[in-house]
Amino acid sequence: MATEPQPKTQSGMTWVEGGSFAMGCEVFYKEEAPVHTVEVDGFWVDSKPVTVREFRHFVRDTDYVTVAERKPDPAEYPGIDPRLLVPGSLVFQPTAGPVPLNDFRAWWAFVPGACWRRPEGPGSDVGGRENHPVVHVANEDAAAYAEWVGKQLPSEAEWEYAARGGLDGTTFTWGDEDHGRDDLRANTWQGRFPWENLGAAGYRGTSKVGAFPPNGYGLYDMAGNVWEWTGDFFTPSHPEEAPSPCCVPSNPRVTSDADSYDLQAPDSHIPRKVIKGGSHLCAPEYCLRYRPAARQGQALDSSTGHIGFRCISRVAD
């Protein structure tokens, strides 16, 4: 007996049919190369990033405390300034004028008390932002939420495949031409980074989920707004192309942290996982990463005001 085809949407999720695609890019940043063919099975994916409202339900139901709300263990951060061993998170603070773009410390600051409830620190709140993506969540927090709702964090390959929306090989989720103020397709930095923020459709920070057009699969905010956690550990580059069609990687997942460490960073002992999609802070002259192929490694314990997540559900899991 023939089975009925699965519906394309259900409970805020969209079905993405499995297939193969060209993963990566060799034009922009070295960690995105080489381009290689990957196959993924079909999966359900959240149509939008997890919102503040949804995350609040999780916290109320479980009494969960995020990483940013916990006091760090001094044993895990030897040599660090004791004043930083307090609950808090990284908050973007625009500069007063132009600055060299080679030192992110000019516009990022660790703010004690900053967390998902208080995105800018003490005195701030999420009033009016209930339908914005939740931010200041570490990978552990995102994974805990996913488990609570019976889902998973996507692999890097699944995330990129979904973000492309059926446009295999294009630069952006909407095609090859970048967007601009007259044709905004995503919440990205408008103006001169990091001091002149003209706002994207009036937003100078995160935007309401769904405020910008969806991609070809009907998925919102797969470019800009907030970076999104995946379940894969970061590697400095993609693996080389498979030697023959019979050996195309299927559902690849990076489960080893061996190559994920940033030995040049102060937190070099902390493994990193992949974040995807760029954010409202991405500007072409500094961070042209609001593209499906773009990827960065983020320390597992890190939380910031521009990283969130969405979940998937694998039929086989």
C-alpha positions in Angstrom: 0.0 0.0 0.0 1.4 3.4 -0.9 2.2 5.7 2.0 0.9 9.2 2.2 3.6 11.9 1.6 4.7 13.7 4.7 3.3 17.2 5.2 5.6 20.1 4.6 4.9 21.8 7.9 3.9 20.9 11.4 4.1 22.5 14.8 6.3 25.3 13.7 8.6 23.0 11.7 9.3 22.5 8.0 10.1 19.3 6.3 13.4 19.4 4.2 13.6 16.6 1.7 17.0 14.9 1.7 19.4 15.2 -1.1 23.0 16.1 -2.1 24.6 19.5 -2.3 27.9 21.3 -2.7 28.9 22.2 0.8 31.4 25.1 1.5 32.8 27.9 -0.5 36.3 28.8 -1.9 35.8 32.5 -2.4 35.6 34.2 0.9 37.2 32.7 4.1 39.7 29.8 4.2 37.7 27.8 6.8 34.9 27.4 4.3 37.0 25.4 1.8 37.2 23.1 0.0 33.8 22.7 -1.7 32.7 19.1 -1.4 29.6 17.1 -2.2 27.5 15.9 0.8 24.3 13.9 1.1 21.8 14.4 3.9 18.6 12.5 4.8 15.4 14.4 5.1 14.6 16.1 8.4 12.3 18.5 10.1 13.7 21.9 11.0 12.3 24.8 13.1 11.0 27.4 10.6 12.4 30.1 12.9 15.0 30.5 15.6 14.0 29.6 19.1 12.4 32.8 20.7 12.7 34.4 24.1 9.1 33.3 24.8 9.8 29.7 23.9 13.0 29.6 26.0 11.2 31.2 28.9 8.7 28.3 28.9 11.6 25.9 29.0 13.2 27.7 32.0 9.9 27.9 33.9 9.2 24.2 33.4 12.7 22.9 34.3 14.3 25.6 36.5 17.2 25.5 34.1 20.1 28.0 34.7 22.1 29.0 31.7 25.8 29.1 31.6 25.8 32.9 31.6 23.9 32.8 34.9 26.3 30.5 36.7 29.5 31.5 38.5 32.5 30.1 36.5 34.7 27.5 38.2 38.1 29.1 38.8 39.8 25.7 38.1 38.5 25.9 34.5 40.0 29.3 33.9 43.5 29.4 35.4 45.2 32.8 35.3 42.0 34.8 34.5 41.3 38.1 36.2 39.2 37.1 39.3 36.9 40.0 38.5 35.7 38.1 35.5 34.7 35.0 37.4 31.2 36.1 37.9 28.0 35.3 36.0 27.8 37.3 32.8 28.1 37.3 29.0 29.5 39.3 26.1 27.6 42.3 25.0 28.2 44.4 21.8 29.0 48.0 22.5 29.3 50.3 19.4 32.4 52.5 19.3 32.3 56.3 19.2 33.8 56.4 15.8 35.9 54.4 13.3 38.4 52.0 14.8 40.8 49.4 13.4 38.8 46.2 12.6 41.5 43.8 13.8 40.6 43.7 17.5 37.1 42.7 18.4 37.7 43.8 22.0 37.1 47.4 20.8 33.3 46.6 20.5 32.8 43.5 22.7 32.7 43.7 26.5 32.1 41.1 29.2 29.2 42.4 31.1 28.5 40.9 34.6 24.8 40.0 34.9 24.1 39.9 31.1 22.1 36.9 30.2 19.1 35.8 28.1 16.8 37.7 30.5 18.9 40.9 30.6 20.6 41.1 27.1 22.4 44.3 27.7 23.2 43.6 31.4 21.6 44.8 34.7 18.8 47.2 34.1 17.8 45.7 30.7 15.1 43.2 30.0 13.4 41.4 27.1 10.2 43.3 27.3 8.9 43.7 23.7 11.4 41.1 22.5 9.4 38.0 23.3 9.3 37.1 19.6 13.0 37.8 19.0 15.5 35.0 19.0 16.8 34.1 22.4 20.5 35.1 22.8 23.2 34.7 25.4 22.8 30.9 25.2 25.9 28.7 25.2 26.0 25.4 23.3 25.1 23.5 26.4 22.0 25.6 26.9 20.8 25.1 23.3 21.3 21.4 23.6 19.4 21.2 26.9 16.4 23.0 25.3 16.5 20.7 22.3 16.4 17.7 24.5 13.5 19.1 26.4 11.4 19.5 23.3 12.5 16.1 22.0 14.6 17.5 19.2 18.3 17.9 18.3 20.7 20.6 17.2 21.5 20.3 13.5 24.8 19.1 12.1 26.7 21.7 10.2 25.8 19.9 6.9 22.1 19.8 7.8 22.1 23.4 8.7 23.8 24.5 5.5 21.6 22.4 3.3 18.5 23.8 4.9 19.9 27.4 4.7 20.5 27.1 0.9 16.7 26.6 0.4 17.3 24.6 -2.8 19.7 27.1 -4.3 22.7 24.9 -4.5 26.0 26.8 -5.0 24.7 30.4 -4.7 26.5 32.9 -2.5 23.5 33.9 -0.4 20.3 32.2 0.7 18.4 34.3 -1.9 20.9 34.2 -4.8 24.3 35.5 -5.8 23.8 39.3 -5.4 24.2 40.8 -2.0 21.3 42.8 -0.6 21.2 46.4 0.4 19.0 49.0 2.1 16.7 49.2 -0.8 16.1 45.4 -0.9 16.8 44.0 2.6 16.7 40.2 2.7 18.1 39.7 6.2 18.9 41.6 9.4 22.6 42.5 8.9 24.6 45.6 9.7 23.6 48.7 7.8 26.2 51.5 8.0 29.9 51.6 8.9 30.9 49.0 11.4 31.2 49.1 14.4 30.1 52.7 15.1 27.4 53.7 12.6 24.3 51.6 12.8 21.6 52.8 10.4 19.4 49.8 11.4 17.9 47.1 9.2 14.2 47.9 8.7 14.4 49.8 11.9 16.1 47.1 14.0 19.4 48.0 15.7 20.0 44.6 17.3 18.0 41.4 17.0 14.8 41.5 15.0 11.4 39.7 15.4 11.7 36.3 13.9 10.1 36.3 10.5 10.6 40.0 9.9 12.6 39.3 6.7 11.7 37.1 3.7 12.2 33.3 4.1 14.4 31.2 1.9 13.2 28.8 -0.7 12.2 26.2 1.9 10.1 28.7 3.9 12.7 29.1 6.6 13.2 32.4 8.3 16.5 34.0 9.5 18.8 31.5 7.9 20.9 34.6 7.2 21.6 37.4 9.7 19.7 38.2 12.9 21.6 35.7 15.1 24.3 33.1 14.6 23.0 29.6 15.3 24.6 26.8 17.2 25.1 23.4 15.5 26.0 20.1 17.1 29.3 19.7 15.2 32.7 20.4 16.6 34.7 23.0 14.6 37.4 22.0 12.2 39.8 24.5 10.5 38.6 23.4 7.0 36.3 21.0 5.3 37.5 17.5 4.3 38.6 17.0 0.7 36.1 16.0 -2.0 35.3 12.3 -2.0 37.3 10.3 -4.5 34.2 8.9 -6.4 30.4 9.3 -6.3 30.1 6.0 -4.4 32.0 7.6 -1.5 30.1 10.9 -1.1 29.7 11.6 2.7 26.2 10.8 4.0 24.9 12.7 7.0 28.4 13.7 8.1 28.8 14.8 11.8 31.9 15.9 13.5 31.8 14.3 16.9 35.5 14.7 17.9 36.8 17.8 19.5 40.4 17.0 18.5 40.8 19.8 15.9 38.4 22.3 17.4 40.8 24.2 19.8 42.0 27.7 19.0 45.5 27.6 20.4 46.0 31.3 19.9 43.0 32.3 22.1 43.0 32.9 25.9 40.5 30.0 26.2 42.6 27.6 24.1 41.7 24.7 26.4 37.9 25.0 25.6 36.7 23.0 22.6 34.7 24.9 19.9 31.5 24.0 18.0 30.3 25.4 14.7 28.0 28.4 14.5 26.3 29.3 11.2 24.4 32.1 9.5 25.9 35.4 10.6 24.0 38.0 12.6 22.8 41.5 12.8 26.4 42.5 13.4 27.7 41.2 10.1 28.9 43.9 7.8 30.5 43.3 4.3 33.7 45.1 5.2 34.3 43.1 8.4 32.2 39.9 8.5 30.6 38.8 5.2 29.3 35.7 6.9 25.5 36.0 6.4 25.9 33.2 3.8 25.1 29.5 3.9 28.7 28.4 3.6 30.0 30.7 6.3 31.1 29.1 9.5 32.9 30.0 12.7 34.2 28.1 15.7 32.7 29.2 19.0 33.9 28.1 22.4 31.4 25.8 24.1 31.2 28.0 27.2 30.7 31.2 25.2 27.5 33.2 25.1 26.9 36.5 23.4 24.2 38.9 22.4 24.2 37.7 18.8 24.1 33.9 19.1 20.9 31.8 19.3 19.8 28.5 17.8 17.1 26.4 16.1 16.3 22.7 16.4 15.7 19.8 14.0 14.1 16.4 14.3 15.6 13.5 12.5 13.1 10.8 11.5 15.6 8.1 12.2 16.5 9.3 15.6 
